[in-house]
Amino acid sequence: MRINAVSDSCCQGQIDVAALEERQRRVLIVVLVVNAMTFLMMVAAASYSGSSSLLSGALDNFGDALTYALSLAVVGAASVVKARVAFVKGLLILGAALAVAAQIGWRLSNVESPVFEVMGIAALLNLGANGLCLRLLYPHRNSDVNMASVWECSRNDVIEGFAVIAATLAVWLFGSGWPDILIAIALLALFLRSGSRVLKGAWRELYPELSPS
Ligand SMILES: [Zn+2]
């Protein structure tokens, strides 16, 4: 099924958990928990520090945790159910992305420098969590197409982790909120691109007759 095999670096494609071995499934659960905790930490730190790049970065953790949780939940379900779940998930992550876009829009009217100490600590914790997931997934990166896509997604998350650290450094260097906002917009754009691809894939799966080929 098309939406199960995510060929590119998109984080939000469904994982075919049924095809995984028990060991891989356990790793996926740990990665899910790490992402869920990182998401909560990032949202708390974003609201405390006033940083948009933290909030944008948290979107990815939200999308990943949701993806792994739903992938685990639909094991053995009919493919139409899987496509519906993927579609609902796409709507959920786009809704979250809109909330982040609204926050960025609101900050644009009043560009203040975020509290970079809080931002820095959260950015380091986030990078550490992403690094941990990458380390856990490393032995499984070539084992099957699903794990390979989780691995690839996790590798991108580490790169995004560095982007948030770069934003923190630039905020500190220039004493300005602009680097934070620019990185936030870049991360949001990346997230929206993969999110809309997931929605399109699920729509094609659900309504092939309504989809342009
Ligand atoms: Zn991700």
Residues whose N, C-alpha, C, O or C-beta is under 5 A from the ligand:
A	BS01	ZN	C11 D60 D64 C153 D157
